[in-house]
Amino acid sequence: MKNIEVIPWKLEGFDMKRPIIIAGPCSAETEEQTLQTARELAAFGIKIFRAGLWKPRTRPGAFEGVGVAGLPWLQKVKKETGMYVGVEVANANHVFEALKYGIDVLWIGARTTANPFAVQEIADALKGANIPVMVKNPINPDLDLWVGAIERISRSGIKQLAAIHRGFSTYAPSEFRNHPQWLIPMELRRRMPQIPIITDPSHISGNRSLLREVSQQAMDLNFDGLIVETHIRPDEAWSDAKQQITPQQLHEMVDSLQYRKPKIEDVPRTVLDDLRVKIDDIDNQLIDLLKDRMKISKEIGLYKLENNITILQSRRYNEVIRDRNEKANRKGLNIEFVSKIFETIHEESVQLQSIVMNSKSNGSFIYKQQP
């Protein structure tokens, strides 16, 4: 995956230097709304204007965008403000129409990324094009699906690439519209360090009150930029009103963000090295403790086998989670974080006990992590 060739975007006068800021309304609603939003953003120095024309909606009857009718509006944005313009595409016809009207940047939405057939259709339509393409993460937390979509676009000949981190759907209660699950884009960065990552705090938050918090986290992780839904009258927006802000609010938010030093060479190495040694030591202790814990889980599995007891004991499991959460809370740890750790440990313990109880050679069983 590291051999995917990626080059800086070839947009004259546009600097890929972090942070990249892309802004504009969730939906282009009218020519006046589109142009006025662009004018105000251009006044604050924004170089790339985004606007949704084709809006995939969960249920019929919702506003699904103005479609092709909005493309001339974006042409006027380019002519009047000098900004570059970008739209989301979900099929080959969208690509053809966008290229015909001189759209500068395309992105593939989360619902489309989840469908390899749709991504391949778009990739085929892009062959021969020389245009930046951004790929949003799929709705579900599937890193391989995200990577696969980027690879498909790359194989079409597109080298001006970027990934958009917009969060992931979850049934669990959350303050976010789409949970950021930061570890997934972090792993994408590890696997594909050459791909710029642009965070979409609007779709992660679902609420403008969380935009700065999410944006700051993205900058703290050294991601490359932000794509923010911006509207001249957010509360009157035809789609996703709660997560949009005005151009003035965007300017104030971006100006308030802290931009950390991206290179390790910029800080004293001795202090950081000492801290990392301590982390390594603790991690080694954790591994040894987990090994001991799983050894005991094996013994529990053997005991349950000999006494014909079921693996899952819900009462005991509930007591463990409750006890660990209470202790975590007393020690100032994040309860959700601790719960996830012990849920994962319990899942592995159950898997181990199942292997022990169904092994034909329980007496000689040696624990080995399953693939």
Secondary structure, DSSP 4 states (H G I P E B T S, - for coil): -TT--------TT---PSPEEEEE-SB---HHHHHHHHHHHHHTT--EEE-BSS---SSTTS----GGGGHHHHHHHHHHH--EEEEEE-SHHHHHHHHHTT--EEEE-HHHHT-HHHHHHHHHHHTT----EEEEPPSSS-HHHHHHHHHHHHHTT--SEEEEE--B--SS--SSSSB--THHHHHHHHH-TTS-EEE-HHHHHSSGGGHHHHHHHHHHTT--EEEEEB-SSGGG-SS-GGG-B-HHHHHHHHHH-------GGGS-HHHHHHHHHHHHHHHHHHHHHHHHHHHHHHHHHHHHHHTT--S--HHHHHHHHHHHHHHHHHTT--HHHHHHHHHHHHHHHHHHHHHHHH-TTGGG-------
